[in-house]
């Protein structure tokens, strides 16, 4: 499988995430689109880790997969804090519309 | 066209199609369910690349933990298609779509003729993504970032509790 296909697949997912962030107004959907972009980057890292295959060095490319693992760890921590912030905002303004959040106060 | 290519195209169409539906669907619960389908398709790609550890971690962490948390928050707030804030600014809607599509076009055009073009990647083979190799590496070379990530989780947990605690 050529590497191009994976690059273009990851780019398509990333750009769909960008379109979602730019066009939607629901804060939770925007957050989910950010997760989609993170996953596109993860997919590209895994694809590149399988590109340089060396018979003498069977573990070449493991570093990329460790990086993907750490990205997942950071994403999990980010989601817990981000959703807590969204819940707090919903409690204060009774909406998840990001257009109401342009003042950041009251 | 062998079985690997068939699986690749099937998973790619599934991932991109449900990613589009995440952005397009009005109901937030449907968006979350489509995003879970996308994550399962990406896990299928990991299995196709023989990255078994990451495939399992992706299903457990993303589809299992993170998306359940999203679903929980959406159902807690009782959001549905009626309470969904509509995008009234049509220019923003079209502008955002055109901007994203242009970014895709520019990146594809730029990466079409790069040095890595045509390099094959190894599917359904290789021992890079097995738990044995990654575990050894994680507990030897990357043991310090691994421990730091536990501190990150602790601080995220405390932060989530502090932020969402009712003022009192």
Interface residues (C-beta under 8 A of the other chain):
Chain A: X1 X2 X3 X4 X5 X6 X7 X8 X9 X11 X12 X13 X15 X16 X17 X18 X19 X20 X22 X23 X24 X25 X26 X28 X29 X31 X32 X33 X35 X36 X39 X42 X43 X46 X47 X48 X49 X50 X51 X53 X58 X59 X60 X61 X62 X63 X65 X66 X68 X69 X70 X72 X73 X74 X75 X76 X77 X78 X79 X80 X81 X83 X84 X85 X86 X87 X88 X90 X91 X95 X96 X97 X99
Chain B: X4 X5 X8 X12 X15 X16 X19 X20 X22 X23 X28 X31 X32 X35 X38 X39 X42 X45 X46 X49 X50 X51 X53 X54 X57 X58 X61 X62 X65 X66 X69 X70 X73 X74 X76 X77 X79 X84 X85 X86 X87 X92 X93 X95 X96 X97 X99 X100 X101 X103 X104 X107 X108 X111 X112 X116 X117 X118 X119 X120 X121 X122 X123 X126 X127 X128 X129 X133 X134 X137 X138 X142 X145 X149 X152 X153 X155 X156 X157 X159 X160 X161 X163 X164 X166
